[in-house]
Amino acid sequence: MCAKVETVEVGGLRVRLHTLAPAGRVRDSLAPTVVLVHGIGMSHRSFHRSQAALAAGHRTVSVDLPGFGGVPGAGRRLSIEELGDLVVRAVRSAGAGELVLAGQSMGTQVVAEAARLHPGIVRSVVLISPVIVPERRSAILQAVDLARDSFVEGIRMNTVLTTDYLRSVPQYLRELRPMLRHRLEDTVPRLTQPVLVVRGTQDPIAREDWSGWVASSAQRGVLVELPGPHHVQERQPVAFARLVDEFQRVQTLEGLR
């Protein structure tokens, strides 16, 4: 397995790319690249185990957005649309071809906008623990749900959460308003790509009825639940990787018909 870490600059904004791929495929542009986008306050570390599982068969790139994961901040607020465009441009600048975008929490908003803005590049979308439930669109309610989730996350993920949050405070505060205001419910129905929604059965943030609605609102959407909390991709990395594999195989078969 090959690994590479590089920082690219797009429009004056820096993005760190963590590439993990089967041997010889670190710059593979023939098969779709699976791109992993973290949530607010987080970093590529929220995909550590799931990226390793996916990389057994895919070229994968996990990103650190500006101001997160130790990457220099933007010095200003970035809209969700701007972040979505940035992710695609950054990954493409590193040699990727067609993309499969997987986002977690706020990352679901980012990848949804990326898919809307770049329909010719983004092949499919995976929304892990989508936010924000419309009736809980406030910082206080989100903080309450996040605190509840900390009781079901494991020790490792709570450690990642705490340390990542502490080093991203300035950009976190800038991005909180765009995250709270973004309406995933308006974006997902406009996507032409297949959409896979993945939810943890113990997740108090991405609730069951909301996640089901997101999947049903897509033109081609499906919901799958796995045992686990908000960061279910790390609780169930192998099962998550298999889901993504199966989802891509189905899309490939449909495309051949």
N, C-alpha and C positions, 0 to 999 in steps of 0.2 A: 504494500500500500504506500502511496506517495503523499506527502504533505508539503504545503507551501503557505507562507504567510506574507502578504504584501499589503502596503498601503497605497491606495490610488487617490488622485485628486481630480474631482470633477466640478468645474465651475467654482473653484475656490474652496470646495468642501472636501474634507478627507474622509475616506471610508476604508476600514481595514477588512481584508478578505482572507478568510482561513479556508484554504482548499484542501480537501481530503478526497483521494480518488484511488481506484485500483491502479496497480503498477502500470506506468506508461500512459496514463490518461489524465495527467494533471492539467494539461491544456487541450483536452479533447473537445472539439466543436462539432463532432459528428452526431453524438447522442445528446439528448437534453441534459442540461446541468440542473441539479436540484439545489435551489438557493434557499437558505434558512435565515429568517429575519426575526430578531428578538423583540420582546415587548419593552415598554417604557421602563427606564432605569436599569435594564438588563444588558447582557452582552452575548457574544457567541457561546459563552460558557453554559447558557441555558439549553444548548443543543449538543453538549459534549458527548453524551452517550448515544443519542439518536443519530448524530452525524456519523459516528463510527459505524453504527449498524447500517445506515444507508450507503456508506462509502464502500461496502463490500461489493456492491454492484453498480454504483452510480458515481459519476463525478459530482462532488458536492462542494458548495461554497457557503460558509456561514459568515455573516457580516457583522461588523461593529459599526453602527451608525455614528454620525458626528456627535461628539459629546458623551458617548457611551463606551464602556470597555477600555477606557484609557485613551481613546481617540480625541484629539483636540476638538473643542466645541465649535459650533457655528458662530457663537457670539450674538445670536438672534434666534427668534422663534422660527421653526421650519414647519410649513404646512404638511399635512399627511400626503397631499398630492405631490409636493416637492420631494418628500422622502421616497415615495414610490418611484418617481422618475429617476431619482438619484441611484437607487438600488440597481435598476436595470442598466443604466449607463455605466455604472462602476463595474458591474460583473461582466458586461459585454466588452469593456475596455481591457479586461484581463483574458480575453480569448474565448469566452463562452458563446455558443450559438443559441439554439432554442432553449427556453427556460421552463422549468417547473418551479413555481414559487410557493414556499411554505412559510407562513408567518404565525407567530404565537402571540396571543393577547393583542397589544397595540400593533404588533407585527401583522395581524390579520388585516387591519385597516390599510397598512402600508402596501401589502402585496395585492390587495383588492384594487387599490388605485393604480398600482403598477400594471396590473393586467388590463385595466380599463384604458390606460394611456398607451399601452404597447400591445395591442391584440395580435399583431403579426409576429411577435417575438415570444410572448408568454403562451405556452402550450396548455397548461392547466394550473389550478390554484388549490392549495391545501390550507384551510383555515383551522388552526388549532386553538381551541378555547376563545372563540370570537367575542369581541367587546364592541360596543357597550350596550347592555340591556337598557332599552329606552327609558323605562321608569326608574332607573337607578343612575341617571346621568348627572351625578354630582360627585365632587371630590370626597365629601364626607362618606357617602354611601359606598363609594369604591374603596375607601380606606377600611371601612367596616368589613367588606367582603374579603379584602386582601388579608386582614387580620385573621378572619375565620379560616382562610385557606392555609395560613401558616401552621395551623394545628394538624393538617393532614399531609403537608409536604414533609419529605424526609429531612434528616439532619444536613445532608450534603446540599440539597437545594435551598434550604433556609440559609445556609452559610453563603452560598452564591448570591442569593437575593440580598442579604445584608451588605456584603462587601461591594457588590455591583451598584447598589443604590447609593452607598456612601460616596463613591467616587464619581457619580453622575448627577449630583444634586443640581448644579446650575442648569444643565440642559434638561433635566427632568422637570424643573419648575417651568421652563419655557415651553415644553411640549405637552404639559398637562392640559392646557386649555384646548389646543388642537385635537387631542385625543378625545376629550370629553364632548367636543362639539361635532366631531366627525360622525356621520350617519352611515354606518355600514349597510343599513337597510335600504338606503338609496342607491348604493353602488353595486351591490351584489346582483340585483335583478338586471342590471345593464351589462353584465359580463357575458361574453359569448363563449368563454372557455368552460370546460367542465370544472365543477367545484366540489371538493371533498371537505366536509366539516368533521373535525375530530374533537370529541369532548370527553373529559374525565368524569366518571360517574359521581365523584366526590367534589366536583368543582362548584364552589359557591359564587363564583364570578360569572362564568359563562353558563348560565342556567339552562336546564333541559329544554323548556318550552321555547326559549329564545334561540338556542342553537338549532333546534328543529325548524324553527321558522326561517332562519338564515338559509339552511339547506334547501328548504322547499321554495324559497323565493328565487333561487338561481334557475336559469333556463335549463341547466343540466346539473342538478345538485344531489348530494347524498350525505346523510349523517351517519357516523359510526361512533359509538361510545366504547371506551376502554376503561377498565378499573383504574382509578387514580384521581389526583387533584388537578389544579389548574395547569401545572407543568406535566401533563400526562405523557408527553413525548419522552420525558426523561424517566418517568416511573415505568413506562412500557416501551423501551427503545426498540426492541426486536419486533414486537407486535406492530408498532408504529411504522417501522421500515417495511414490513410485509404489506401493510395497508397501502402505502405509497406505491410499492411495486405492483400490487394487484390493480390499483387504480390506473397506473400507466399502461399496463398490459391491456386492460379493457379499452382504454382510449385508442391504443394502437390497432387493436382488432377492429374497432368501429371505423377507424380511418381507412382500413383496407377493404371495407365492404363497398 
